[in-house]
Amino acid sequence: MLLLELVGGFVLLLAGGEALVRGSVSVARRLGVAPLVIGLTLVGFGTSTPELVTSIEAALKGSPGIAVGNIVGSNIANVLLILGAAALIRPIACDPRAFYRDGTVLAAATLVCVPIALLGGLGRFGGLVLVGLLIAYIAGTYFAERTGGSASADLHTREADPAEPAHFSLPVGLVVALGGLGLIVFGAQLLVGGAVTVARDFGVSETIVGLTLVAVGTSLPELMTSVVASLRGQSDVALGNVIGSNIYNILGILGGTAVVTPLTFPPEIAALDLWVMVAATALVIAFAITGWRVGRREGAVLLLAYGGYVAWLATGA
């Protein structure tokens, strides 16, 4: 039953995330929403919805290790696991004009987590500040790119391509999007319930379960989007997807969860995993600006780093 609960949660999160993105993109296209807006908002938010719902569900159930571990672990997995896999499939070319702003915002958002962790948590006001920063980032990006046009605008526009929907009618698109959201909510309940059971029955801390099992499970939509983009020869979209997802995770999901219920930052995450996230972010930025390319060798380094990190957690469990 535990295995069915976990697998069922993973499957529902993946299917729900896919349906939510495709249905939302279909509705947006029917309403004439610009591809730039779709890439900036619907795709980024849609692929991050499993993390949001799962973290809120865990926080409401009194499991901050799973709630925060999911966010930090997802960011680590996005950079080391997903981006590493995408680079192995096809080397990633980085356009400096597209990377400067979003990479800087990612670095700043990642560093924002440091004082939050050292202070021990995040209250509702702090959560509102993070969500406000996310809204400001999206609005500023949209207006800057809409008026001037840039390589970054082209990248965000093409981020909608891997989510190209079937030609749904407006009502069908709405049903698909809402159905996907329902699957995500139910899947999150199953996954969190199963994760708590794993921690209790196997003597593993909820934090480690959140950093690994839950984090990878909620990152499945990003994995699928990035792999599809790489296979289509749009590896830069895979990089943009990871950067955007990590920004959403910190500002939107950490902030949004804290708005719903104040979050305690587990001290074990503040002692190790926070710094792994900071180091992973710094590593991928260094790879990107060194020759403006993340090649297969760098992808292998990222994957090996993720394997080492998970092994370290396993030996400490």
C-alpha positions as CSV (number, residue, x, y, z in Angstrom):
1,M,0.0,0.0,0.0
2,L,2.9,2.4,0.8
3,L,4.4,1.7,-2.6
4,L,1.1,2.3,-4.3
5,E,0.6,5.5,-2.4
6,L,4.0,6.9,-3.4
7,V,3.9,5.7,-7.1
8,G,0.3,7.0,-7.3
9,G,1.4,10.4,-5.9
10,F,4.2,10.6,-8.5
11,V,2.0,9.6,-11.4
12,L,-0.8,12.0,-10.4
13,L,1.7,14.9,-10.0
14,L,3.3,14.3,-13.3
15,A,0.0,13.8,-15.2
16,G,-1.6,16.7,-13.3
17,G,1.3,19.0,-14.1
18,E,1.2,18.1,-17.7
19,A,-2.5,18.6,-18.0
20,L,-2.4,21.9,-16.1
21,V,0.3,23.3,-18.4
22,R,-1.2,22.1,-21.6
23,G,-4.8,23.1,-20.7
24,S,-3.6,26.5,-19.5
25,V,-1.5,27.1,-22.6
26,S,-4.4,26.1,-24.8
27,V,-6.8,28.5,-23.0
28,A,-4.2,31.3,-23.2
29,R,-3.7,30.8,-26.9
30,R,-7.5,30.7,-27.5
31,L,-7.7,34.0,-25.7
32,G,-4.9,35.5,-27.7
33,V,-2.3,35.7,-24.9
34,A,1.2,36.4,-26.3
35,P,3.6,33.5,-26.3
36,L,6.0,35.6,-24.2
37,V,3.4,35.8,-21.4
38,I,2.8,32.1,-21.6
39,G,6.4,31.3,-21.3
40,L,7.0,33.7,-18.4
41,T,3.9,32.7,-16.4
42,L,1.9,29.7,-17.3
43,V,4.7,27.3,-18.1
44,G,6.9,28.4,-15.2
45,F,4.1,28.3,-12.7
46,G,2.5,25.2,-14.1
47,T,5.6,23.1,-13.9
48,S,6.2,24.4,-10.3
49,T,2.6,23.8,-9.1
50,P,3.4,20.2,-7.8
51,E,6.1,21.8,-5.5
52,L,3.7,24.5,-4.4
53,V,0.8,22.2,-3.5
54,T,3.1,19.6,-1.9
55,S,4.9,22.1,0.3
56,I,1.6,23.7,1.4
57,E,0.1,20.2,2.1
58,A,3.2,19.2,4.2
59,A,3.3,22.5,6.1
60,L,-0.3,22.3,7.0
61,K,0.3,18.7,8.3
62,G,3.1,20.0,10.5
63,S,5.9,18.5,8.5
64,P,8.3,21.5,7.8
65,G,11.1,19.1,6.9
66,I,9.1,17.9,3.9
67,A,7.8,21.4,3.1
68,V,11.2,23.1,3.1
69,G,13.2,20.1,2.0
70,N,10.9,19.8,-1.1
71,I,11.8,23.4,-2.1
72,V,15.6,23.2,-1.4
73,G,15.8,19.6,-2.8
74,S,13.9,20.5,-5.9
75,N,16.3,23.4,-6.7
76,I,19.3,21.1,-6.1
77,A,17.7,18.4,-8.4
78,N,16.8,20.9,-11.0
79,V,20.4,22.1,-11.4
80,L,22.4,19.0,-10.8
81,L,20.1,16.2,-12.0
82,I,17.8,17.8,-14.6
83,L,20.2,20.3,-16.1
84,G,23.0,17.7,-16.0
85,A,20.8,15.2,-17.9
86,A,19.7,17.8,-20.5
87,A,23.4,18.8,-21.1
88,L,24.3,15.1,-21.7
89,I,21.5,14.8,-24.3
90,R,22.6,18.0,-26.1
91,P,25.2,20.6,-25.0
92,I,23.5,23.8,-23.9
93,A,24.4,27.1,-25.6
94,C,23.9,30.1,-23.4
95,D,23.1,33.5,-24.9
96,P,24.8,36.1,-22.6
97,R,21.9,38.6,-23.3
98,A,19.3,36.1,-22.2
99,F,21.3,34.8,-19.2
100,Y,22.5,38.0,-17.6
101,R,19.2,39.2,-16.0
102,D,17.6,35.8,-15.2
103,G,20.9,34.4,-13.9
104,T,21.4,37.4,-11.7
105,V,17.8,37.1,-10.3
106,L,18.4,33.4,-9.7
107,A,21.6,34.2,-7.7
108,A,19.9,36.9,-5.7
109,A,16.9,34.7,-4.9
110,T,19.1,31.8,-3.8
111,L,21.1,34.1,-1.5
112,V,17.8,35.4,0.0
113,C,17.4,31.9,1.4
114,V,20.5,32.3,3.6
115,P,19.2,34.9,6.1
116,I,15.8,33.1,6.1
117,A,17.6,29.8,7.1
118,L,19.8,31.5,9.6
119,L,16.9,33.2,11.2
120,G,15.1,29.9,11.5
121,G,12.0,30.4,9.4
122,L,9.7,32.7,7.4
123,G,6.5,34.4,8.5
124,R,3.6,35.5,6.6
125,F,4.9,39.0,6.0
126,G,8.2,37.7,4.7
127,G,6.3,35.3,2.5
128,L,4.3,38.2,1.0
129,V,7.6,40.0,0.3
130,L,8.9,37.1,-1.6
131,V,5.7,36.7,-3.6
132,G,5.8,40.4,-4.3
133,L,9.3,40.1,-5.6
134,L,8.2,37.4,-7.9
135,I,5.4,39.5,-9.3
136,A,7.8,42.4,-9.8
137,Y,10.2,40.2,-11.6
138,I,7.6,38.8,-14.0
139,A,6.1,42.3,-14.6
140,G,9.5,43.9,-15.1
141,T,10.6,41.2,-17.5
142,Y,7.4,41.3,-19.5
143,F,7.4,45.1,-20.0
144,A,11.2,45.2,-20.7
145,E,10.9,42.5,-23.3
146,R,7.7,43.7,-24.8
147,T,9.0,47.2,-25.5
148,G,12.6,46.4,-26.4
149,G,12.7,42.8,-27.6
150,S,15.7,40.7,-26.7
151,A,17.2,37.3,-26.8
152,S,15.7,36.7,-23.4
153,A,12.3,37.5,-24.8
154,D,12.8,34.9,-27.5
155,L,13.9,32.4,-24.9
156,H,10.8,32.9,-22.8
157,T,8.6,32.8,-25.8
158,R,10.1,29.4,-26.9
159,E,9.6,28.0,-23.4
160,A,6.0,27.6,-24.3
161,D,6.9,25.3,-27.2
162,P,7.5,22.0,-25.2
163,A,4.0,22.6,-23.8
164,E,2.4,23.0,-27.2
165,P,-1.2,21.8,-26.6
166,A,-3.6,19.9,-28.8
167,H,-6.1,22.2,-30.4
168,F,-8.5,22.2,-27.5
169,S,-11.6,24.3,-27.6
170,L,-11.8,26.9,-24.8
171,P,-14.2,24.8,-22.7
172,V,-12.1,21.7,-23.1
173,G,-8.9,23.6,-22.3
174,L,-10.5,24.9,-19.1
175,V,-11.6,21.4,-18.1
176,V,-8.1,19.9,-18.8
177,A,-6.4,22.7,-16.8
178,L,-8.8,22.3,-13.8
179,G,-8.6,18.5,-14.0
180,G,-4.8,18.8,-13.9
181,L,-5.0,21.0,-10.8
182,G,-7.2,18.4,-9.1
183,L,-4.8,15.6,-9.9
184,I,-2.0,17.7,-8.5
185,V,-3.8,18.3,-5.2
186,F,-4.8,14.6,-4.8
187,G,-1.3,13.5,-5.9
188,A,0.3,15.8,-3.3
189,Q,-1.9,14.4,-0.6
190,L,-0.8,10.9,-1.5
191,L,2.9,11.8,-1.8
192,V,3.1,13.7,1.5
193,G,1.2,11.0,3.3
194,G,3.5,8.3,1.9
195,A,6.6,10.4,2.7
196,V,5.5,10.8,6.3
197,T,4.9,7.0,6.5
198,V,8.4,6.3,5.0
199,A,10.0,8.6,7.6
200,R,8.1,7.0,10.5
201,D,8.3,3.3,9.4
202,F,11.9,3.3,8.2
203,G,13.4,5.6,10.8
204,V,14.5,8.3,8.2
205,S,14.0,11.9,9.0
206,E,11.2,13.7,7.2
207,T,13.8,16.3,6.0
208,I,15.8,13.7,4.1
209,V,12.7,12.3,2.6
210,G,11.6,15.8,1.5
211,L,15.1,16.6,0.1
212,T,15.2,13.4,-2.0
213,L,12.0,11.4,-2.6
214,V,9.5,14.2,-2.5
215,A,11.8,16.8,-4.3
216,V,12.5,14.5,-7.2
217,G,8.9,13.5,-7.5
218,T,7.7,17.1,-7.6
219,S,10.4,18.0,-10.1
220,L,9.2,15.5,-12.7
221,P,7.3,18.1,-14.8
222,E,10.6,20.2,-15.1
223,L,12.4,17.0,-16.0
224,M,10.0,16.2,-18.8
225,T,10.0,19.8,-20.1
226,S,13.8,20.0,-20.1
227,V,14.3,16.6,-21.8
228,V,11.7,17.4,-24.5
229,A,13.4,20.7,-25.1
230,S,16.8,19.1,-25.4
231,L,15.6,16.4,-27.8
232,R,14.0,19.1,-30.0
233,G,17.4,20.9,-30.2
234,Q,16.2,23.7,-27.9
235,S,18.7,23.0,-25.1
236,D,18.8,26.7,-24.1
237,V,15.1,26.4,-23.3
238,A,16.0,23.6,-20.9
239,L,18.4,26.0,-19.1
240,G,15.7,28.7,-19.1
241,N,13.2,26.3,-17.7
242,V,15.5,25.3,-14.8
243,I,16.4,28.9,-14.0
244,G,12.8,30.0,-14.1
245,S,11.7,27.0,-12.0
246,N,14.2,27.7,-9.3
247,I,13.2,31.4,-9.1
248,Y,9.6,30.3,-8.8
249,N,10.5,27.8,-6.1
250,I,12.2,30.3,-3.9
251,L,10.1,33.4,-4.4
252,G,6.7,31.9,-5.2
253,I,6.6,28.5,-3.4
254,L,8.6,29.3,-0.3
255,G,6.9,32.7,-0.1
256,G,3.4,31.3,-1.0
257,T,3.7,28.5,1.6
258,A,4.7,30.9,4.3
259,V,1.7,33.1,3.5
260,V,-0.6,30.1,4.1
261,T,1.2,29.0,7.2
262,P,4.5,30.4,8.8
263,L,7.4,28.1,8.0
264,T,10.1,26.7,10.3
265,F,13.4,26.2,8.5
266,P,14.9,22.9,9.8
267,P,18.3,23.4,11.3
268,E,19.8,20.4,9.4
269,I,18.9,22.0,6.1
270,A,20.4,25.3,7.2
271,A,23.6,23.4,8.1
272,L,24.2,21.5,4.9
273,D,21.5,21.4,2.1
274,L,21.1,25.2,1.9
275,W,24.8,25.5,1.1
276,V,24.6,22.6,-1.4
277,M,21.8,24.6,-3.2
278,V,24.0,27.8,-3.1
279,A,27.0,25.9,-4.4
280,A,25.0,24.2,-7.2
281,T,23.6,27.5,-8.3
282,A,27.1,29.1,-8.3
283,L,28.5,26.1,-10.2
284,V,25.9,26.2,-13.1
285,I,26.4,30.0,-13.4
286,A,30.1,29.5,-13.6
287,F,29.7,26.8,-16.3
288,A,27.3,29.1,-18.2
289,I,29.5,32.1,-18.3
290,T,32.7,30.2,-19.1
291,G,32.5,30.0,-22.8
292,W,28.7,30.5,-22.7
293,R,28.1,26.8,-23.0
294,V,27.2,23.9,-20.7
295,G,28.7,20.9,-22.5
296,R,28.4,17.1,-21.9
297,R,31.5,17.1,-19.7
298,E,29.9,19.8,-17.4
299,G,26.6,17.8,-17.5
300,A,28.4,14.7,-16.3
301,V,30.0,16.8,-13.5
302,L,26.5,18.0,-12.4
303,L,25.1,14.5,-12.4
304,L,28.1,13.1,-10.4
305,A,27.7,15.9,-7.9
306,Y,24.0,15.0,-7.5
307,G,24.9,11.3,-7.0
308,G,27.5,12.3,-4.4
309,Y,25.0,14.5,-2.6
310,V,22.3,11.8,-2.4
311,A,24.9,9.3,-1.3
312,W,26.0,11.7,1.5
313,L,22.4,12.0,2.6
314,A,21.9,8.2,2.5
315,T,25.0,7.5,4.7
316,G,23.8,10.1,7.2
317,A,20.3,8.8,7.3
